[in-house]
Amino acid sequence: MADLSTVVNGLQFKNPFVIGSGPPGTNANVINKAFAEGWGGVVAKTISLEADKVTNVAPRYARMRAEGSKEVFGWENIELISDRPFVTWLDEFKAIKDAHPEGMLIASIMEEYRRDAWIEIVERCQEVGVDAFELNFSCPHGLPERKMGMAMGENPDIVEEVSGWAMESAKIPVWAKMTPNVTHIADPGRSALRAGCDGLAAINTILSVMGVDLETLRPMPTVEGYAVPGGYSCKAVRPIALRMVMELARMIAEEYPGRTISGIGGAETGNDAAQFILLGAHTVQVCTGVMIHGYGMVKDMCEQLSAFMDQHGFASIDDFRGASLPYFSTHADLVRRQAEAKAAAKARREGMVEKDTEWEGEKFVEQSDRLVSND
Ligand SMILES: Cc1cc2nc3c(=O)[nH]c(=O)nc-3n(C[C@H](O)[C@H](O)[C@H](O)COP(=O)(O)O)c2cc1C
């Protein structure tokens, strides 16, 4: 079996599978369960200093299923960050690290646009022993109304400034989590790296409207007759996530070699993870998939990723990270390559007898020669 362990920003992950910030990492019970099932890391639900400013509504999820099937491939949520008190989280972080020192525990943090708040949240979390931070610059709903989350992440200058505040006090690795709700994700990504972040995590959810109820004419998910656009996740977003991870990986290779990527978005299998890694990811996060399949899915993911590696003779994750990146090109280059391939095929075909009616008495020996494969 291939070795799935991997060192990322100096942190030892026993496999590249990490729970993505959200309900599957929302308190110590479930985080301990994740580590017990074998996840390499957990990004806890995003926390802030003042949980009493966070009020969720219900319903807050909406699902898209394949036609005529129970299979869920799209998931919208209008959930906010954690509504649990900051001090409770600090106690739980410490207890989780005591129980699972081998599990990489990453605190996802979000604060208002105040330097002192970011410094305080970083200092108090790292004191209790978390392994790394993920800066949530990407929640697309609710929090932007308080100028947090995606309101910061869509502005590269603010990403750089706020990342800088976190880096002033962080003594452990820091990843900046990117919003996909921008035209060029490499721009805010570059800003976070310029400020010193060790890595990027991408993507958070895609701003969406799940649909409109044709009876009531109200948009969904509907709360007291009204709605807000929410964040879309699950399998349906994977192609977009892969594209964005690819764009970040290319930027990092050119401008910040050595920085890392945690790939997120619709991953549910070992083969999905292999694709994120082939496009440059160091770890792969799963959030919605866990809400559908449960924590035990990590075992199948490990098995499938390992089988993929054995099939190709890859001994470690490092052996194939980014291996598919050189095959992205421009459309003009694809056109040129196709014209060359067609011309070569034509040249090969010309003079080769394809049908028995094409044999000619005068050229018989030459025609025979052309059909020989091993001269
Ligand atoms: C219900 C729900 C709650 C989420 N809450 C958070 C959060 O608190 N912080 C955060 O950074 N991302 C949050 N996310 C986004 C996920 O971490 C992830 O970036 C996104 O859902 C795409 O990955 P997935 O398709 O594996 O879910 C949440 C996602 C869902 C579905």
Ligand as a Chemical Component Dictionary entry (heavy atoms), coordinates in Angstrom:
data_LIG
# 
_chem_comp.id                   LIG 
_chem_comp.type                 NON-POLYMER 
_chem_comp.pdbx_formal_charge   0 
_chem_comp.three_letter_code    LIG 
# 
loop_
_chem_comp_atom.comp_id 
_chem_comp_atom.atom_id 
_chem_comp_atom.alt_atom_id 
_chem_comp_atom.type_symbol 
_chem_comp_atom.charge 
_chem_comp_atom.model_Cartn_x 
_chem_comp_atom.model_Cartn_y 
_chem_comp_atom.model_Cartn_z 
_chem_comp_atom.pdbx_ordinal 
LIG C1  C1  C 0 -23.350 23.700 5.965  1  
LIG C2  C2  C 0 -21.992 24.269 5.640  2  
LIG C3  C3  C 0 -21.369 25.105 6.550  3  
LIG C4  C4  C 0 -20.110 25.642 6.258  4  
LIG N1  N1  N 0 -19.490 26.434 7.181  5  
LIG C5  C5  C 0 -18.235 26.914 6.921  6  
LIG C6  C6  C 0 -17.529 27.652 7.884  7  
LIG O1  O1  O 0 -17.977 27.886 9.011  8  
LIG N2  N2  N 0 -16.300 28.118 7.548  9  
LIG C7  C7  C 0 -15.725 27.880 6.336  10 
LIG O2  O2  O 0 -14.590 28.301 6.076  11 
LIG N3  N3  N 0 -16.378 27.141 5.405  12 
LIG C8  C8  C 0 -17.601 26.658 5.669  13 
LIG N4  N4  N 0 -18.234 25.883 4.731  14 
LIG C9  C9  C 0 -17.605 25.658 3.412  15 
LIG C10 C10 C 0 -16.848 24.322 3.360  16 
LIG O3  O3  O 0 -15.800 24.264 4.292  17 
LIG C11 C11 C 0 -16.268 24.081 1.943  18 
LIG O4  O4  O 0 -15.344 25.117 1.639  19 
LIG C12 C12 C 0 -17.322 24.057 0.853  20 
LIG O5  O5  O 0 -18.534 23.524 1.334  21 
LIG C13 C13 C 0 -16.880 23.236 -0.371 22 
LIG O6  O6  O 0 -16.469 21.925 -0.024 23 
LIG P1  P1  P 0 -17.462 20.649 -0.013 24 
LIG O7  O7  O 0 -18.072 20.538 -1.372 25 
LIG O8  O8  O 0 -16.575 19.492 0.357  26 
LIG O9  O9  O 0 -18.474 20.927 1.042  27 
LIG C14 C14 C 0 -19.488 25.324 5.021  28 
LIG C15 C15 C 0 -20.124 24.468 4.117  29 
LIG C16 C16 C 0 -21.359 23.919 4.417  30 
LIG C17 C17 C 0 -22.010 22.985 3.427  31 
# 
loop_
_chem_comp_bond.comp_id 
_chem_comp_bond.atom_id_1 
_chem_comp_bond.atom_id_2 
_chem_comp_bond.value_order 
_chem_comp_bond.pdbx_ordinal 
LIG C1  C2  SING 1  
LIG C2  C3  SING 2  
LIG C2  C16 DOUB 3  
LIG C3  C4  DOUB 4  
LIG C4  N1  SING 5  
LIG C4  C14 SING 6  
LIG N1  C5  DOUB 7  
LIG C5  C6  SING 8  
LIG C5  C8  SING 9  
LIG C6  O1  DOUB 10 
LIG C6  N2  SING 11 
LIG N2  C7  SING 12 
LIG C7  O2  DOUB 13 
LIG C7  N3  SING 14 
LIG N3  C8  DOUB 15 
LIG C8  N4  SING 16 
LIG N4  C9  SING 17 
LIG N4  C14 SING 18 
LIG C9  C10 SING 19 
LIG C10 O3  SING 20 
LIG C10 C11 SING 21 
LIG C11 O4  SING 22 
LIG C11 C12 SING 23 
LIG C12 O5  SING 24 
LIG C12 C13 SING 25 
LIG C13 O6  SING 26 
LIG O6  P1  SING 27 
LIG P1  O7  DOUB 28 
LIG P1  O8  SING 29 
LIG P1  O9  SING 30 
LIG C14 C15 DOUB 31 
LIG C15 C16 SING 32 
LIG C16 C17 SING 33 
# 
